[in-house]
């Protein structure tokens, strides 16, 4: 009833910040936005991996947990914003068996 993919199981590893960028998905906060990527694929740009995972959860009728790279734009007024104007995260996502985005966890290295 649940499948959990391993860390780096989707994108692999040995990327630089720049080389991984084309493979990062935009991910809205599930606490702010209710969203089913499979059923609403055009609601947000750059969400292809999230859409496919959501559809897999529906097709398998199971909860799905996966690790992928995500991006979040930021503004120069944010003191932590990198020079390229975006945060990049190693993110775990959870989908319900109906394909709805349930939660996310952005990994932080101390």
C-alpha positions as CSV (number, residue, x, y, z in Angstrom):
1,X,0.0,0.0,0.0
2,X,3.1,2.2,0.0
3,X,6.2,2.3,-2.1
4,X,9.3,4.3,-1.0
5,X,12.0,5.1,-3.6
6,X,15.6,5.5,-2.4
7,X,17.5,8.8,-2.1
8,X,18.9,9.8,-5.5
9,X,16.8,7.0,-7.1
10,X,15.3,9.3,-9.7
11,X,18.1,11.6,-10.7
12,X,21.2,9.8,-9.6
13,X,24.2,11.8,-8.2
14,X,27.5,13.5,-9.3
15,X,25.8,16.6,-10.5
16,X,26.9,20.2,-9.9
17,X,24.5,22.9,-8.9
18,X,24.4,24.1,-12.5
19,X,24.3,20.7,-14.3
20,X,21.3,19.4,-12.1
21,X,19.2,22.6,-12.7
22,X,17.4,21.3,-15.9
23,X,16.2,18.3,-13.9
24,X,14.7,20.2,-11.0
25,X,11.0,20.4,-10.5
26,X,9.2,23.4,-9.0
27,X,7.2,22.4,-6.0
28,X,4.6,24.4,-4.2
29,X,4.1,23.9,-0.5
30,X,1.5,21.2,0.2
31,X,0.5,23.1,3.4
32,X,-0.5,26.1,1.3
33,X,-1.7,24.6,-2.0
34,X,-3.9,21.5,-2.5
35,X,-2.7,19.9,-5.7
36,X,-2.9,16.7,-7.7
37,X,-0.1,16.9,-10.4
38,X,-1.6,14.1,-12.4
39,X,-5.0,15.6,-12.7
40,X,-3.8,19.2,-12.9
41,X,-0.6,19.0,-14.9
42,X,-0.7,22.6,-16.2
43,X,-1.3,24.3,-12.9
44,X,2.5,24.8,-12.4
45,X,5.4,24.9,-14.7
46,X,8.5,22.6,-14.4
47,X,6.7,19.8,-12.7
48,X,7.1,16.8,-15.0
49,X,8.6,14.4,-12.4
50,X,5.9,15.3,-9.9
51,X,3.2,14.7,-12.5
52,X,4.6,11.2,-13.3
53,X,5.0,10.2,-9.7
54,X,1.4,11.4,-9.0
55,X,0.0,9.3,-11.9
56,X,2.1,6.3,-10.6
57,X,0.4,6.6,-7.2
58,X,-3.0,6.6,-8.8
59,X,-2.3,3.7,-11.2
60,X,-0.8,1.6,-8.4
61,X,-3.5,2.7,-5.9
62,X,-0.8,3.2,-3.3
63,X,1.0,6.0,-1.3
64,X,4.3,6.9,-2.9
65,X,7.3,8.5,-1.4
66,X,10.2,9.6,-3.6
67,X,13.3,11.7,-3.5
68,X,13.9,14.3,-6.2
69,X,15.5,17.6,-6.8
70,X,13.4,20.7,-6.5
71,X,13.9,24.5,-7.0
72,X,12.4,27.6,-5.5
73,X,12.9,31.1,-6.8
74,X,14.1,33.7,-4.3
75,X,14.7,37.4,-4.3
76,X,17.9,39.3,-3.7
77,X,16.1,41.0,-0.7
78,X,16.3,37.5,1.0
79,X,19.7,37.5,2.7
80,X,20.1,33.7,2.2
81,X,19.2,33.8,-1.6
82,X,22.0,32.4,-3.7
83,X,23.5,34.6,-6.4
84,X,21.6,32.7,-9.1
85,X,18.2,33.6,-7.6
86,X,17.0,30.2,-6.6
87,X,17.2,27.7,-3.8
88,X,17.8,24.0,-4.8
89,X,16.7,21.2,-2.6
90,X,17.0,17.5,-2.2
91,X,13.3,16.8,-1.5
92,X,11.3,13.9,-0.3
93,X,7.7,14.0,-1.5
94,X,4.6,12.0,-0.5
95,X,1.6,11.3,-2.7
96,X,-1.6,9.7,-1.6
97,X,-3.1,6.8,-3.5
98,X,-5.3,9.3,-5.3
99,X,-2.2,11.2,-6.6
100,X,-2.6,14.2,-4.3
101,X,0.6,15.8,-3.0
102,X,0.5,15.2,0.8
103,X,3.8,16.5,2.1
104,X,7.4,17.3,1.4
105,X,10.6,17.3,3.3
106,X,13.6,19.3,2.2
107,X,16.8,17.7,3.4
108,X,19.2,20.1,5.2
109,X,22.9,19.3,5.7
110,X,24.3,20.8,8.9
